[in-house]
Amino acid sequence: MKALVVAGARPNFMKVAPILDQLECTGATRVFVHTGQHYDASMSDAFLRDLSLPEPDFHLGVGSGSHARQTARVMEAFEPVLTETRPDWVVVVGDVNSTLACALVASKLRATLGCRIAHVEAGLRSNDWTMPEEVNRVLTDRLSDLLLTPSPDALPNLLREGIAPERITFAGNVMIDSLMKLLPRARALDVPGKLGLTTGRFVLATLHRPSNVDDAARLREILDGLAIIARESPVVMPLHPRTRERIREFGYDDLIRGLHILDPLGYCEMLGTLDACEVTITDSGGVQEESTVLGVPCATLRASTERPITITEGTNRLAEWPLTAARVVAAYNSAREAGRCAVGERAPNGWEGHAAVRIVSAMESAPPFDANVP
Ligand code: UD1
């Protein structure tokens, strides 16, 4: 079996690492493509290194741009790679622009090349069509031959959209494979100690969704809320480049003076910091999942989540919407009152660190290529 695995943006790297490892273990031929959607050392290289990812066989170097431009650049650069490598499988993960772009290219070439598409993290839905990721999720699932779901809620979402059940396999959460493997190393780094913080006595905040940070009024409410929390407990905030740009553009530098602002953290640094904090406040999808497995209470600053299992089974809660500073503080207080639990105690089924084994085995046992499916 020959599998081409695509990664492009920060949240992809921890998902592809275990899959690439498992492909190697089973003796499959693997091709690793990095689209270059994220390109800063702190958004890409640090992750490749921490996760011991191999050097990409192809680096497409697409960089930033509008959605259309970024998606189009990935498509243009990916097409010749796919034609040259002719894999049996194109494996795409998550919901970023690179995910959809490569799935779309593969779907147009699948009949000619006989390649199938596997989507890892299929079936998640926020039902918020204004989210670019929701568009990417729905369309990638529609184009995929094999839909690998991370949690049971994904199955009804896919069936409702008319996806044939035989194309869907429950795989569990592959991101947690990386978490379980690297947690001891992450803890040994003692990032909080190096920052002069006490484990269990600080808040970790992350913010990067365009719906939060590109909206000047909403960003102000969030930063005001974090400033109120910071009077009580230190707030550590690694800044995504998009958020850093908006804070500068809106003239909000004064609003973050009371926070511990950091550059984006590497994978192990981030995991160690998340594991050590008392509460996390986030708008990231991945942090909702990681905090649930670590047992860290999480307050999510979004109107909806495509990961409802982190609320029903895990440690997550949504802030009331529309966001105000008071609602950010209320969500934090509610998370803090809930308190911490043990690692794995609230982890959903299949979030135990062995998802990559199920993913590769599902690819190996999938029905042979059929030009008429999907
Ligand atoms: C992308 C994903 C989002 C994911 C996020 C994680 C899509 C639609 N969005 O959003 O789902 O949660 O990654 O980070 O694919 N920039 C840099 N250096 C980089 C990368 C980006 O400075 O290495 C800056 C650029 O100014 C860029 C902006 O960040 O315009 C946004 O980057 P982009 O990849 O377009 O989207 P993200 O907001 O990172």
Boltz pocket constraint, residues with backbone or C-beta under 6 A from the ligand:
constraints:
  - pocket:
      binder: B
      contacts: [[A, 9], [A, 10], [A, 11], [A, 37], [A, 38], [A, 39], [A, 40], [A, 43], [A, 44], [A, 63], [A, 64], [A, 65], [A, 95], [A, 96], [A, 97], [A, 98], [A, 132], [A, 133], [A, 208], [A, 210], [A, 240], [A, 241], [A, 242], [A, 245], [A, 285]]
      max_distance: 6.0
